[in-house]
């Protein structure tokens, strides 16, 4: 999970060194179900359970693709109480606690592997207490009866003389963890005192006290504690739910707020994205002690005219109502506004309904600090937004595909560049590009060539409109178009007389691990390879390939569902031939780059994809919160050479039909084989219009009609229109027909890859959902 947590001294009165190595802290209750991640492998997470003495606590943790969680429970004073036992992929502990207070359940892995797990808790407090006096209680003497109870329980009790005793119960007093409690005791016909349905607001130790107002005698007490209905929560703080499978450092931190003191929750050291964040809970805002937690989440989509202007946060427990407003301070990106004092907007998303509302101002805006402070009485998700054109900031992976076919040869350039946009004014900001481009050339006269262009250059990002930005450097100038988020942009057009496709994807901050890479991926391959046959003869093969890849925890890969479209030409005489096969690649590996000795990249795929057996290793960069891995590579062996682009898109478990409804942008390029003299090139700046109808057919979550415009494939150069049908399955795969196509949507729905393997054409494209859902 790689989360940073700040725990105030008031949260747990424990030795400062007791939890020095723990990195996650979250308070949970009976019936809660938590989804979490142990990442890195050495991470330790802890969960706080406030329980009364005598309660039976049961905790179960189950591995979900990660190591079997190891459980340990500690007493409020930090002493180890019990270790859990593991069986299969589960670990379980069950214990009766001897003292009231916050017990800590510590979760850790095996120190070698990482991954997700689920945690479930159950607390069963003592329900009935029977006390009979051992000796007579003297006249005008008081007695204390201790017991423990959970917050939200109803107390029912009777206390008084046993039959024949001269004792008279009087002056009944109830004292709880927070002091004396007002309670009304009703006398009964048998001389006892009765309390019915008294709500206990705090978990902990209580004392029932009464005085004997009669003669000395024996007594008895009957206490019944009816635990309140637990609000069973599903809490998701997995890496994937926050900012991606390995999306960089994610912040989760908190502090315990109490009714009688002000609590200020501030970020932990290292929570760079939220360094100016804080929540102030005033005196009396909570009626009982509660841990207030701040979770950093992905910025959420508002509408086509309103865009994220800073980090998004979720305040937990979501839905909490306060009796007084708490003050929330959020950082914002000043670059997103002409004047933050007048233009800044704060929005709130209801975590139960998904509804988004704009908070009323005015806000306290500190321009110099880059923060905004606002009140709220209810916890949910918040972010700052702007209605200005979006700037470009951060580090992006730029992928460029430039094909060219000639009568007697051709070339294919594949590049993966790193582009960084600096902070500053909204437009014409400095941008630096580190480029790595692989170019394969072939011709009947010159044979086969392969060269790599590497270098760095300085340029600028300039905003044309919110939908378009221009990246200009000495080597090129490209106009990119944005979709719903600022994380992905696409570009079509031509460069040096050749069609060119480009895509900018925000690079992931974090570092992949074996656990983060394990799972299912859609894989797309574009490859060009050529071999000299002697006497001026050259054979060229161009390929688009689709693969579903399963990656095991040890990094082993296995392919299935392979479709390959290949076009072949033997120069100088033969025409282009069209081939299609389903040859399944051999098993390979997908490993973190650090494990292969080259940490400059995110991951390394070593596998026989494509056609060039001598090109197996491709270094991949992570993008879009780790949901996409992209890399290019080249190699040569003897008289043969090849270039390859590999794109991995993580399978989604919650593909949503609403993502594609409306309009999208698609830029695509490829080869269309036209005969001996060469081929037309697909250079499509495409607009998609999609109408969605829901499907009730099993696993299919959506289907509808789709219209693609201006595909750039028409020999006349006029717009070409294609209409077809599509289905979106739960893995995020797009299945289309007429023409036959296939693609994959990222789990967060902000980007998709699309390929065409129709006879006579191979094509690859990148799409962005762009219109209001």
C-alpha positions in Angstrom: 0.0 0.0 0.0 3.0 2.3 0.5 0.9 4.6 2.6 2.1 7.1 5.2 0.3 7.5 8.4 0.5 10.0 11.2 -0.6 8.8 14.6 -1.0 11.3 17.4 0.1 10.4 20.9 -3.5 10.7 22.0 -4.5 8.0 19.6 -2.8 5.3 21.5 -1.0 5.8 24.8 1.7 3.4 23.9 5.5 3.6 24.0 6.8 5.7 21.1 8.9 2.8 19.7 6.1 0.2 19.9 4.9 0.9 16.3 7.9 2.6 14.8 7.9 0.3 11.8 4.2 0.3 11.1 3.0 2.3 8.0 -0.8 2.1 8.1 -3.2 2.7 10.9 -7.0 2.6 10.6 -9.7 2.2 13.3 -12.3 -0.4 12.5 -15.3 -1.9 14.3 -17.2 -5.1 14.6 -18.5 -6.4 11.3 -16.2 -4.2 9.2 -14.6 -5.7 6.1 -11.4 -4.1 4.9 -9.6 -4.5 1.6 -6.0 -3.5 1.9 -2.6 -4.1 0.3 0.7 -5.2 1.8 3.2 -3.4 -0.5 6.2 -3.3 -0.2 6.7 -6.8 1.0 8.1 -5.6 4.3 5.1 -3.4 5.1 3.3 -3.7 8.4 -0.2 -2.4 8.8 -2.3 -2.1 12.0 -6.0 -1.8 12.7 -7.4 -0.4 16.0 -10.4 -2.0 17.7 -11.9 -0.3 20.7 -13.4 -3.1 22.8 -14.7 -3.6 26.3 -13.2 -6.0 28.8 -14.5 -9.5 28.5 -15.4 -9.2 24.8 -14.5 -12.0 22.4 -12.6 -10.6 19.4 -12.3 -12.6 16.2 -10.2 -11.4 13.3 -9.8 -13.2 10.0 -7.4 -12.2 7.2 -7.4 -13.7 3.7 -4.8 -13.4 1.0 -6.1 -12.0 -2.3 -3.2 -12.6 -4.6 -0.6 -11.7 -2.0 1.1 -13.4 1.0 -0.9 -15.0 3.7 -1.3 -12.2 6.3 0.2 -12.8 9.7 -1.9 -11.5 12.5 -0.9 -10.4 16.0 -3.1 -8.6 18.6 -1.7 -6.3 21.2 -3.2 -5.0 24.5 -3.8 -1.2 25.0 -0.4 -1.0 26.9 1.4 -2.5 23.9 1.9 -6.1 25.2 1.5 -8.9 22.8 -1.7 -10.8 23.5 -2.0 -13.5 20.8 -0.6 -14.5 17.4 -3.0 -15.8 14.7 -2.7 -19.2 13.2 -2.5 -19.7 9.4 -4.3 -22.3 7.4 -4.2 -22.3 3.6 -4.5 -18.7 2.4 -6.1 -17.5 5.7 -5.0 -16.4 9.1 -7.3 -16.3 12.1 -7.2 -15.3 15.8 -9.8 -15.4 18.5 -9.3 -14.1 22.0 -11.1 -12.8 25.0 -9.7 -9.4 26.1 -9.0 -8.8 29.8 -9.0 -5.0 29.7 -11.0 -2.3 28.0 -9.4 -0.1 25.4 -8.0 0.1 21.9 -6.4 -3.2 21.0 -4.2 -3.3 18.0 -4.4 -6.0 15.3 -1.1 -6.0 13.4 -0.9 -7.4 9.9 2.3 -8.3 8.1 3.3 -10.5 5.2 6.2 -12.8 4.6 8.7 -10.1 3.7 9.2 -11.6 0.3 6.0 -11.2 -1.7 3.3 -8.5 -1.7 -0.3 -8.1 -2.7 -3.9 -7.6 -1.6 -5.8 -9.1 1.4 -9.1 -8.7 3.2 -9.6 -8.4 6.9 -12.9 -9.1 8.8 -13.6 -8.4 12.4 -16.2 -9.5 14.9 -16.5 -8.3 18.5 -18.9 -10.1 20.9 -19.2 -8.3 24.3 -20.5 -9.8 27.5 -24.2 -9.6 27.3 -25.4 -10.6 30.9 -23.8 -10.0 34.3 -25.1 -11.6 37.5 -23.7 -10.4 40.8 -24.8 -11.8 44.2 -23.4 -10.3 47.4 -21.0 -12.4 49.3 -21.6 -10.5 52.6 -24.3 -8.2 53.9 -24.1 -4.6 53.0 -24.1 -2.4 56.1 -26.6 0.4 56.5 -25.7 3.8 54.9 -22.9 2.1 53.0 -22.3 2.2 49.2 -21.1 -0.6 46.9 -19.5 -0.5 43.4 -20.3 -3.0 40.7 -17.9 -2.8 37.7 -18.7 -3.9 34.2 -17.7 -3.1 30.7 -19.7 -2.3 27.6 -19.3 -1.2 24.0 -20.4 2.2 22.6 -23.9 2.2 21.3 -25.1 -0.5 23.7 -28.4 -0.2 25.7 -28.1 -0.9 29.4 -30.8 -2.6 31.4 -30.3 -3.4 35.1 -32.0 -4.2 38.4 -30.3 -4.0 41.7 -31.7 -4.4 45.2 -32.3 -6.8 48.2 -32.7 -10.5 48.0 -35.9 -12.0 49.5 -36.0 -11.4 53.2 -33.2 -8.8 53.3 -33.7 -5.5 55.0 -31.5 -3.7 52.4 -33.1 -0.7 50.6 -31.3 0.4 47.4 -31.0 4.1 46.9 -28.9 6.9 45.3 -28.0 4.8 42.2 -25.1 6.3 40.3 -23.6 5.3 36.9 -20.0 6.3 36.1 -18.5 5.7 32.6 -15.2 6.3 30.9 -16.1 10.0 30.4 -17.3 10.5 34.0 -20.7 10.5 35.7 -23.8 9.7 33.6 -27.2 11.0 34.2 -29.5 8.1 34.8 -33.0 7.7 36.2 -33.7 4.7 38.4 -37.3 3.5 38.8 -38.3 1.7 42.0 -40.1 -1.7 41.7 -42.7 -3.3 43.9 -40.1 -5.7 45.3 -37.9 -2.8 46.5 -35.4 -2.9 43.7 -34.1 -0.1 41.4 -34.5 -0.5 37.7 -32.8 1.2 34.7 -34.2 0.4 31.2 -32.7 1.2 27.8 -29.9 3.6 28.9 -27.7 4.4 25.9 -24.0 4.1 26.6 -22.1 6.3 24.2 -18.5 5.2 24.9 -16.7 1.9 24.9 -14.9 1.0 28.1 -15.3 0.4 31.8 -18.4 1.4 33.8 -19.2 1.4 37.5 -22.7 1.0 38.9 -22.9 2.4 42.5 -25.8 2.3 45.0 -26.2 3.0 48.7 -28.0 0.9 51.3 -30.7 3.2 52.8 -32.1 0.4 55.0 -30.9 -2.2 57.5 -27.9 -4.4 56.7 -28.6 -7.2 54.3 -27.7 -9.2 51.2 -28.3 -7.9 47.6 -28.1 -8.9 44.0 -27.6 -7.1 40.7 -28.7 -8.2 37.2 -27.1 -6.3 34.3 -28.1 -6.9 30.6 -26.1 -5.2 27.8 -27.8 -5.1 24.4 -25.1 -4.3 21.8 -26.3 -1.8 19.2 -26.6 -2.9 15.6 -23.1 -2.6 14.1 -22.7 -0.4 11.1 -20.9 -2.8 8.9 -18.6 -1.0 6.6 -16.7 -2.0 3.5 -13.5 -0.1 3.6 -11.3 -0.2 0.5 -7.8 1.1 1.0 -6.0 -1.1 -1.5 -3.4 0.4 -3.8 -5.7 0.0 -6.8 -8.6 1.8 -5.1 -6.5 4.8 -4.1 -4.1 5.8 -6.8 -3.4 2.7 -8.9 -1.7 -0.6 -8.5 1.6 1.1 -7.9 0.7 4.7 -8.4 3.3 6.2 -6.1 3.2 7.2 -2.5 -0.4 7.4 -1.3 -1.3 9.1 1.9 -3.6 7.8 4.6 -3.3 9.4 8.0 -5.4 10.3 11.0 -5.9 11.2 14.6 -8.4 10.5 17.3 -10.9 13.4 17.9 -12.6 13.7 21.3 -15.6 15.8 22.3 -13.8 18.0 24.8 -10.7 19.1 22.8 -9.7 20.4 19.4 -8.0 18.0 17.1 -5.8 19.0 14.1 -5.1 16.2 11.6 -2.0 17.0 9.4 -0.1 14.9 6.9 2.7 12.6 7.8 6.2 13.4 6.7 6.6 12.3 3.1 3.0 12.9 2.0 4.3 15.3 -0.7 1.0 15.6 -2.6 -0.8 16.7 0.5 1.9 18.6 2.2 -0.4 21.6 2.9 -3.4 19.5 3.9 -5.1 19.6 7.3 -8.4 19.0 9.0 -9.4 20.8 12.2 -12.1 19.2 14.4 -13.3 21.8 17.0 -14.5 21.1 20.5 -17.9 19.4 20.5 -17.9 18.4 16.8 -18.0 14.7 17.8 -20.2 13.3 20.5 -17.8 10.4 21.2 -14.1 9.7 20.5 -13.5 8.9 16.8 -10.5 8.5 14.5 -10.6 11.0 11.7 -8.7 9.7 8.7 -7.6 11.4 5.4 -7.1 9.2 2.3 -5.6 10.4 -0.9 -7.6 9.2 -3.9 -7.6 9.7 -7.7 -9.2 13.0 -8.8 -12.8 12.3 -9.9 -14.5 13.4 -13.1 -17.0 16.3 -12.6 -18.1 17.3 -16.1 -16.6 18.4 -19.4 -16.3 22.1 -18.3 -15.0 21.5 -14.8 -11.5 19.9 -14.2 -9.4 18.9 -11.3 -7.1 21.6 -10.0 -5.3 19.6 -7.3 -5.3 16.4 -5.4 -8.5 14.7 -4.3 -9.0 13.5 -0.8 -11.5 11.3 1.0 -12.3 12.0 4.7 -13.2 8.9 6.7 -15.4 7.7 8.1 -17.5 8.7 5.1 -20.9 9.9 5.9 -19.9 11.1 9.4 -22.1 13.9 10.6 -20.6 16.5 12.9 -22.5 18.7 15.4 -20.2 21.6 14.4 -18.4 22.3 11.1 -14.9 20.9 10.7 -12.4 23.0 8.8 -10.7 21.4 5.8 -7.6 22.8 4.1 -6.7 21.5 0.6 -3.7 22.4 -1.6 -4.5 23.6 -5.1 -2.5 24.1 -8.3 -2.3 27.8 -8.8 -1.4 27.2 -12.5 -5.0 26.1 -13.0 -6.5 29.6 -12.4 -6.2 33.1 -13.7 -7.2 34.4 -10.2 -7.7 31.7 -7.5 -9.4 34.3 -5.2 -12.4 34.5 -7.6 -12.1 31.4 -9.9 -11.4 28.5 -7.4 -14.2 26.0 -6.9 -14.5 23.2 -4.3 -16.7 20.1 -5.0 -17.9 17.3 -2.8 -18.7 13.8 -3.9 -21.2 11.7 -1.8 -19.5 8.3 -1.4 -22.9 6.5 -1.1 -24.8 8.1 -4.0 -21.9 9.3 -6.2 -23.6 12.7 -6.5 -21.3 15.7 -6.9 -22.1 19.1 -5.6 -20.3 22.5 -5.6 -19.7 23.9 -2.2 -20.9 27.4 -1.5 -18.2 30.0 -1.0 -16.6 32.2 -0.1 -13.5 30.2 0.8 -10.4 31.2 2.6 -7.8 31.2 -0.2 -4.1 31.6 0.6 -2.5 32.3 -2.8 1.1 32.3 -1.5 0.7 28.9 0.2 -1.5 27.5 -2.5 -4.3 26.3 -0.1 -8.0 26.8 0.3 -9.9 26.3 3.6 -13.6 25.5 3.8 -16.1 24.2 6.3 -18.0 20.9 6.1 -20.3 19.0 8.4 -20.2 15.7 6.6 -17.2 13.6 5.5 -16.9 12.4 1.9 -14.5 13.2 -1.0 -13.4 16.7 -1.9 -11.3 18.3 -4.6 -10.5 21.7 -6.0 -11.6 22.3 -9.6 -11.3 24.9 -12.3 -13.3 26.0 -15.3 -10.2 27.4 -17.0 -8.2 25.7 -19.7 -6.2 22.9 -18.1 -2.4 23.3 -17.9 0.1 20.5 -18.5 2.3 19.5 -15.6 4.3 16.5 -14.5 6.1 13.8 -16.3 4.5 12.0 -19.3 5.4 9.0 -21.5 5.2 10.0 -25.1 4.7 7.2 -27.6 5.2 8.0 -31.3 4.5 5.7 -34.3 5.5 6.9 -37.7 5.1 4.5 -40.6 6.0 5.0 -44.3 5.5 2.7 -47.3 7.1 3.4 -50.7 7.0 1.5 -54.0 10.5 0.0 -53.4 10.6 0.0 -49.6 9.6 1.8 -46.5 10.3 2.6 -42.8 8.7 2.3 -39.4 9.7 4.5 -36.5 8.7 3.6 -32.9 9.6 6.0 -30.1 9.1 6.2 -26.3 10.1 9.6 -25.0 9.9 11.1 -21.5 8.4 14.6 -21.4 8.3 16.8 -18.3 6.2 19.9 -18.1 7.2 22.4 -15.5 5.0 24.6 -13.2 4.5 28.2 -14.2 2.0 30.1 -16.1 -0.9 28.1 -17.6 0.5 28.3 -21.2 3.9 28.4 -22.9 5.6 26.6 -20.0 9.0 25.0 -20.2 9.0 21.3 -21.3 12.0 19.0 -21.6 12.0 15.8 -23.7 14.3 12.8 -23.5 13.8 10.9 -26.7 14.6 7.3 -27.7 13.4 6.4 -31.2 13.9 3.1 -33.1 13.7 3.2 -36.9 13.7 0.2 -39.2 14.2 0.9 -42.9 14.1 -1.5 -45.9 14.4 -1.2 -49.7 15.4 -3.3 -52.6 18.5 -1.2 -53.3 19.8 -0.3 -49.8 18.7 -3.5 -48.0 17.8 -3.3 -44.3 18.8 -0.6 -41.8 18.2 -0.1 -38.1 19.2 2.9 -36.1 18.3 4.5 -32.7 18.0 8.2 -32.1 18.7 9.3 -28.5 18.9 12.8 -27.1 17.5 15.5 -25.0 15.9 18.8 -25.9 14.0 21.8 -24.4 10.7 23.0 -25.7 7.4 24.4 -24.5 3.8 23.3 -23.7 1.3 25.8 -25.1 -2.4 25.7 -24.6 -4.5 26.3 -27.7 -7.8 25.5 -25.9 -8.8 23.2 -23.1 -9.0 20.3 -25.6 -5.7 21.0 -27.4 -2.1 21.7 -26.4 1.0 22.0 -28.5 4.3 20.4 -27.6 7.0 22.2 -29.5 10.7 21.3 -29.5 13.5 21.9 -32.1 12.9 18.4 -33.6 9.1 18.5 -33.9 5.9 20.3 -33.1 2.8 18.2 -32.3 -0.8 19.1 -31.3 -2.3 16.8 -28.7 -5.9 16.5 -27.8 -7.2 15.8 -24.3 -10.0 13.6 -23.1 -11.9 13.7 -19.8 -8.8 13.8 -17.7 -5.5 15.6 -18.0 -3.6 12.2 -17.8 -3.9 11.2 -21.5 -3.7 13.0 -24.8 -3.6 11.8 -28.4 -2.3 13.3 -31.7 -2.6 12.4 -35.3 -1.4 14.2 -38.4 1.8 14.0 -40.4 5.5 14.6 -39.8 8.1 15.0 -42.5 5.5 13.9 -45.0 4.7 10.6 -43.2 1.6 9.8 -41.1 2.4 10.0 -37.4 0.5 8.9 -34.3 1.3 10.1 -30.9 0.0 9.7 -27.3 1.0 11.3 -24.0 0.3 9.3 -20.9 1.1 10.5 -17.4 3.9 8.4 -16.1 3.2 6.5 -12.8 5.2 7.8 -9.8 5.6 4.4 -8.1 7.8 1.4 -8.8 6.2 -1.9 -9.9 6.7 -5.0 -7.8 6.1 -8.6 -8.6 2.8 -8.4 -6.7 1.7 -5.3 -8.6 2.5 -6.9 -11.9 0.8 -10.2 -11.2 -2.6 -10.7 -12.7 -4.3 -10.4 -16.1 -3.3 -8.0 -18.9 -4.5 -7.2 -22.4 -1.4 -7.0 -24.6 -1.1 -5.2 -28.0 2.0 -5.5 -30.3 3.0 -3.5 -33.3 6.1 -4.9 -35.1 8.1 -4.4 -38.2 10.9 -6.7 -39.2 12.9 -7.2 -42.4 15.7 -9.5 -43.6 18.1 -9.3 -46.6 17.9 -12.3 -48.8 20.8 -11.4 -51.0 21.1 -9.9 -54.5 19.0 -6.9 -53.4 16.1 -9.1 -52.2 14.4 -8.0 -49.0 11.5 -9.6 -47.2 9.4 -7.3 -44.9 6.8 -8.4 -42.4 4.5 -6.0 -40.6 2.3 -7.2 -37.7 -0.4 -6.3 -35.2 -1.0 -8.8 -32.4 -3.5 -9.1 -29.6 -2.8 -11.3 -26.6 -4.3 -11.9 -23.2 -1.5 -12.4 -20.7 -1.5 -14.0 -17.3 1.3 -13.1 -15.0 2.0 -15.3 -12.0 3.4 -14.0 -8.7 6.9 -15.2 -9.6 6.7 -13.1 -12.9 6.1 -16.1 -15.2 3.8 -15.1 -18.2 1.4 -17.3 -20.1 -0.4 -16.1 -23.3 -3.8 -17.1 -24.6 -6.4 -15.7 -27.0 -3.8 -14.7 -29.5 -4.7 -13.1 -32.8 -2.1 -12.0 -35.3 -2.5 -10.1 -38.6 0.6 -10.1 -40.8 1.4 -8.5 -44.1 4.4 -9.7 -46.1 6.2 -8.4 -49.1 9.3 -9.8 -51.0 11.1 -7.0 -52.7 11.7 -6.2 -55.5 8.9 -8.0 -57.4 6.2 -9.6 -55.3 3.0 -8.1 -54.1 1.9 -7.8 -50.5 0.5 -10.9 -49.0 -1.9 -11.1 -46.1 -1.5 -13.7 -43.4 -3.3 -14.4 -40.2 -2.6 -16.9 -37.5 -3.1 -17.7 -33.9 0.4 -18.9 -32.9 0.7 -18.8 -29.2 3.9 -17.3 -27.8 6.0 -19.4 -25.4 6.0 -18.6 -21.7 8.2 -15.7 -20.6 8.6 -13.3 -17.7 7.4 -9.9 -16.6 9.5 -8.6 -13.8 10.1 -5.3 -12.0 13.0 -3.5 -13.6 14.8 -3.4 -10.3 14.9 -7.2 -10.3 16.6 -7.2 -13.7 19.3 -4.7 -12.8 17.9 -1.7 -14.6 15.7 0.5 -12.3 15.4 3.3 -14.9 12.4 1.6 -16.3 9.3 0.2 -14.5 9.3 -3.4 -15.7 10.9 -5.7 -18.2 9.0 -8.1 -20.4 11.1 -11.0 -21.8 8.9 -13.0 -24.1 8.7 -14.2 -27.7 6.0 -11.9 -28.9 5.7 -10.8 -32.5 7.6 -12.6 -35.3 11.3 -11.7 -34.6 12.5 -14.5 -32.3 15.7 -12.6 -31.7 13.8 -9.7 -30.1 12.4 -10.8 -26.8 13.3 -8.1 -24.2 11.2 -4.9 -24.0 11.7 -2.4 -21.3 8.4 -0.9 -20.1 7.4 2.3 -18.5 4.4 2.4 -16.2 1.6 5.0 -16.9 -1.9 5.9 -15.7 -1.5 4.7 -12.1 0.1 1.5 -13.2 -2.8 0.4 -15.4 -0.7 0.7 -18.6 2.8 -0.5 -19.4 4.4 0.7 -22.7 7.8 0.2 -24.2 9.6 0.0 -27.6 12.7 -2.0 -28.5 14.8 -2.9 -31.5 17.3 -5.7 -32.3 19.2 -7.2 -35.2 20.6 -10.6 -35.9 22.7 -11.2 -38.9 20.9 -9.8 -42.0 17.6 -9.3 -40.0 16.4 -6.4 -38.0 13.2 -5.6 -36.1 11.4 -2.8 -34.1 8.6 -3.5 -31.7 6.0 -1.6 -29.6 4.4 -3.4 -26.7 1.4 -2.1 -24.8 0.0 -3.8 -21.7 -3.4 -2.7 -20.4 -4.6 -4.1 -17.0 -7.8 -6.1 -17.2 -10.6 -4.4 -15.4 -12.9 -6.0 -12.9 -15.5 -3.3 -13.1 -15.8 -2.1 -16.7 -18.6 0.5 -17.0 -20.7 1.0 -20.0 -21.1 4.7 -19.2 -17.5 5.4 -19.9 -17.9 5.1 -23.6 -21.3 6.7 -23.9 -21.2 10.0 -25.9 -18.1 11.1 -27.8 -14.6 9.9 -27.8 -11.4 10.8 -29.5 -9.4 8.2 -31.4 -6.1 8.7 -33.3 -4.9 5.7 -35.3 -2.3 4.7 -37.8 -1.2 1.6 -39.7 -0.9 0.0 -43.1 -3.5 -0.8 -45.7 -2.2 -3.1 -48.4 -3.1 -1.9 -51.9 -1.1 -4.1 -54.3 2.3 -4.3 -55.8 3.0 -0.6 -55.9 2.6 -0.1 -52.1 -0.2 0.7 -49.7 -2.3 3.5 -48.4 -1.5 4.5 -44.8 -4.1 5.0 -42.2 -3.7 8.3 -40.5 -7.0 8.8 -38.7 -7.9 11.7 -36.5 -11.2 10.0 -35.6 -14.3 11.1 -33.8 -16.4 8.4 -32.1 -20.1 8.7 -31.3 -21.4 5.9 -29.2 -24.9 5.1 -28.1 -25.2 2.6 -25.3 -27.9 0.1 -24.4 -27.6 -2.0 -21.4 -27.5 -5.8 -21.8 -28.9 -8.4 -19.5 -26.9 -11.2 -21.2 -24.8 -12.7 -18.5 -21.3 -11.2 -18.2 -21.8 -8.6 -20.9 -22.2 -5.2 -19.2 -22.8 -3.0 -22.2 -23.5 -3.0 -25.9 -24.4 -0.4 -28.4 -23.7 1.1 -31.7 -20.6 3.0 -32.7 -19.9 5.4 -35.6 -16.3 6.2 -36.6 -15.8 9.2 -38.7 -12.9 10.4 -40.9 -10.9 7.2 -40.7 -8.4 8.5 -43.2 -8.5 5.2 -45.1 -10.4 6.5 -48.1 -8.3 6.6 -51.4 -10.0 9.9 -52.2 -8.9 11.5 -49.0 -12.6 12.2 -48.2 -14.0 11.3 -44.8 -14.8 7.6 -44.4 -17.7 6.5 -42.2 -17.9 3.2 -40.5 -20.7 2.0 -38.3 -20.7 -1.1 -36.3 -21.8 -2.8 -33.0 -19.7 -3.3 -29.9 -19.8 -5.0 -26.5 -17.8 -4.2 -23.4 -17.1 -7.2 -21.3 -16.2 -7.1 -17.5 -12.5 -7.3 -18.3 -12.6 -4.0 -20.1 -12.3 -5.6 -23.6 -14.0 -4.0 -26.5 -15.5 -6.5 -28.9 -16.6 -5.0 -32.2 -17.8 -6.2 -35.6 -18.3 -4.8 -39.0 -15.4 -4.0 -39.3 -13.7 -6.6 -37.1 -11.9 -4.8 -34.3 -10.8 -5.3 -30.7 -9.5 -3.2 -27.9 -9.2 -2.7 -24.2 -10.3 0.0 -21.8 -8.2 0.9 -18.8 -9.8 0.1 -15.4 -10.4 3.8 -14.7 -11.8 4.4 -18.1 -9.7 7.3 -19.1 -7.9 5.7 -22.0 -8.2 2.8 -24.4 -6.2 1.0 -27.1 -7.9 -0.1 -30.3 -6.6 -2.4 -33.0 -7.9 -3.4 -36.5 -7.0 -6.7 -38.1 -9.4 -6.6 -41.0 -8.2 -8.2 -44.1 -6.0 -5.8 -46.1 -5.3 -3.5 -43.1 -3.4 -3.5 -39.9 -3.9 -0.6 -37.6 -3.4 0.5 -34.0 -5.0 3.4 -32.3 -5.3 5.2 -28.9 -8.6 6.6 -27.7 -9.9 9.0 -25.1 -13.5 9.2 -23.8 -14.1 12.9 -24.1 -17.7 14.0 -23.6 -20.0 14.2 -20.7 -21.1 10.8 -19.5 
